Amino acid sequence: MKRVVLIAHDNLKSEMVEWAKCHEAKLSTFELYATGTTGQKIQESTQLKLTRYKSGPLGGDQQIGAAIAEGRMDTVIFFWDPLAPHPHDVDVKALLRIAVVYNIPLACNKATADLLILSL
């Protein structure tokens, strides 16, 4: 079973929730993981079951990066806002870098997430 991570920056969480609702049937076939608040919002709005890590600023991005390095994740869907300042920007960039280093499919916006989810 594919292991998919769902992450969204604060001002993109509602977009992530709507995206998850639109793809709920397909997402339900995967083992899902998310950072804390993103996961909570998805759980409140869908029937999807997922494992939640800590919130990104509290170490969730680093936890997911470690899981990627350990071979425990297959895909990352991260609705990332490159224009907004983030206090944990170093962690975000490290997560994006580790996904690339380990050749993990990575979608950073809705258009790419749509293509990626349909190909899994």
Sequence and secondary structure as in RCSB ss.txt:
>XXXX:A:sequence
MKRVVLIAHDNLKSEMVEWAKCHEAKLSTFELYATGTTGQKIQESTQLKLTRYKSGPLGGDQQIGAAIAEGRMDT
VIFFWDPLAPHPHDVDVKALLRIAVVYNIPLACNKATADLLILSL
>XXXX:A:secstr
  EEEEEE GGGHHHHHHHHHHTHHHHTTSEEEE HHHHHHHHHHS   EEE   GGGTHHHHHHHHHHTT  SE
EEEE  TTS  TTHHHHHHHHHHHHHTT  EE SHHHHHHHHHH 
